[in-house]
Structure formats: structure tokens, C-alpha cells
Amino acid sequence: MPKKSTYPTSTDQFSLCLQYLRRCGGSARLCHINFSLSVIQTLVNQKRVKISNTGAGFFIELEDSK
């Protein structure tokens, strides 16, 4: 019988990142989050989040779902 992996799967990481952003009010400083670049890039490619430069740093923000 195969053992279960103790590492979170990528879909878990996507949902955790989105949940984290929702709890932070929809945006967070990019340097303060601990998700991998591949998770962030996939969410950007799916147009679920966007990266913006405010002049004071880069922020990751949830896209408005309409």
C-alpha cells in the first residue's frame, strides 16, 4: 500500500495562497508571502491574481471576480 505524501500538493498550495490573500484583505506584499514562484506564476496565468508595483514595493492582489 503506498504511503501518503506529507508534502502538500500544488492544488493545496493554490487554494492556500488564495485563502491567505482573502484573509489579508485581498492584497499582500510579495516579499512577505511564503509561496513558491511557480504557484504565484500559475495564479497570474489563470488571471486569479495580479502583481502591481506601487512604488513602495510589489503587491500581489486578487482579481475582482465579476
C-alpha positions in Angstrom: 0.0 0.0 0.0 1.5 3.3 -1.0 2.2 5.9 1.7 0.6 9.2 1.6 2.8 12.1 0.9 3.4 14.6 3.8 4.1 17.4 1.3 1.1 19.5 0.2 0.1 19.1 -3.4 0.1 22.0 -5.8 -3.7 22.4 -5.8 -3.5 22.7 -2.0 -0.8 25.5 -2.4 -3.0 27.4 -4.9 -6.0 27.3 -2.6 -3.9 28.2 0.4 -2.4 31.2 -1.4 -5.9 32.5 -2.4 -7.2 31.9 1.1 -4.3 33.9 2.6 -4.9 36.8 0.2 -8.6 36.8 1.1 -7.7 37.0 4.8 -5.3 39.8 4.2 -8.0 42.0 2.6 -7.2 41.0 -1.0 -3.6 42.1 -1.2 -0.2 41.5 0.4 3.4 42.5 -0.2 5.0 40.0 -2.5 8.1 39.8 -0.3 6.1 38.8 2.8 4.4 35.7 1.4 5.9 32.3 1.5 4.5 30.6 -1.6 6.7 29.4 -4.4 7.2 31.4 -7.6 5.5 28.6 -9.6 2.3 28.9 -7.5 2.2 32.6 -7.9 3.0 32.4 -11.6 0.3 29.9 -12.2 -2.3 32.0 -10.4 -1.2 35.0 -12.5 -1.5 33.0 -15.7 -5.0 31.9 -14.7 -5.8 35.6 -14.1 -6.8 34.9 -10.5 -4.3 37.4 -9.1 -2.2 40.3 -10.4 1.1 41.8 -9.4 1.3 45.6 -9.1 4.2 47.9 -8.4 3.1 50.8 -6.1 6.5 52.5 -6.0 6.8 51.3 -2.4 7.1 47.6 -3.4 5.4 44.9 -5.3 2.0 43.7 -4.2 0.0 40.6 -5.1 -3.7 41.3 -5.4 -6.8 39.2 -6.0 -8.5 39.9 -9.3 -12.1 41.1 -9.0 -14.5 38.3 -9.9 -17.4 39.7 -11.7 
